[in-house]
Every structure is written in structure tokens, then in C-alpha cells.
């Protein structure tokens, strides 16, 4: 019996490995902790932002318009 691999966990593990390995040069290059936090947040958004826009566009539009109750069920 042959098992099939789900591609989503494989992609998630790859993104995690790249994100963790990318923090070392950024930590060495930055002088302040706030700069490190800024770069880590930018990398996280650049990585996960397009996926979020594809999977949940309605929630993104509501958040950009500043609507409240984002966690409430509709």
C-alpha cells in the first residue's frame, strides 16, 4: 500500500526552516532588538501574506477597512 503525502504540511515545514535560518544573518546584521523584530515581522508578512490573501480574502478586506468583530462568526 502506497501512502500519499499532503503538500500543505511539506510547504509549511519548508517555510518554517527557511524563516528560522533567515533570522541568523538578520540578527547578526542588526544592532537593536526593535530592528530585529521589524525584519522578522516583514519576513513573516512577505511569506504568509500572499497565502492569506488567497485563502481568506474576505477577512483581509474586513481588516483593512477597520471593521470590528473579526473573530465573531457570521
N, C-alpha and C positions, 0 to 999 in steps of 0.2 A: 504494500500500500504506500503510495507516494503522498507526502504532505505538501501542501502549498503554503507559501509564505505570504503574509499580508504586507503589502508595500508601505502602508502608513507607519507601522512601528519601525520599519527599517529606515525610513526617511527621518523620523523623529530621533532615532539614535544617531544618525549621521549628523543632523543639525546640532544635536547636543555635543557631540565630540568636537565639531568644528568650533562651536561657541566657546567651549572650555579651553581649547587650545589657542584660540584667538585672544583670550584675556591676558595671557602671559606677556606678549610683547606690548600690549597696551598698558599694562601695569608698570612695566619697566620704563616705558617712554613718558608716562605722565608723572607730574610732580605732586599733584594734590589728589586727595580722595574724591573730591567732587568732580574732578575731570574724569577719573576712572568710572564713577557712577554714570556720568553723562555718556561716555563712549559705550559702556555696556548696555545702557538703555537704547542708544541709537542702533547698535548692532542687533539687539533683540527685536526692535520695531522693523528694521530693514529685513530681517529674516522672517518674522511671523506676520508682518503687516499685509503682504500680498495674499497669504493664505487666509487671513481673517477677512479680507475684502471679498474673496471668492466664496468662502463658506458661510459667512454671516453678513451680507451687505446691508440688510435692514437694520441690524443693531448698530453698525458703523454709522449709518446715516442718522439714526436717532441720537447717537452720542455726539456727533459733530454739530447737530442742531441744538444741543444742550438740553434735551428732554430729560425729565426726571423719571424715576421709576424704571430704570433699565433692568433691574433684577425681577421685576414683577411679571407674572405670567399674563399673557393676553388671551 
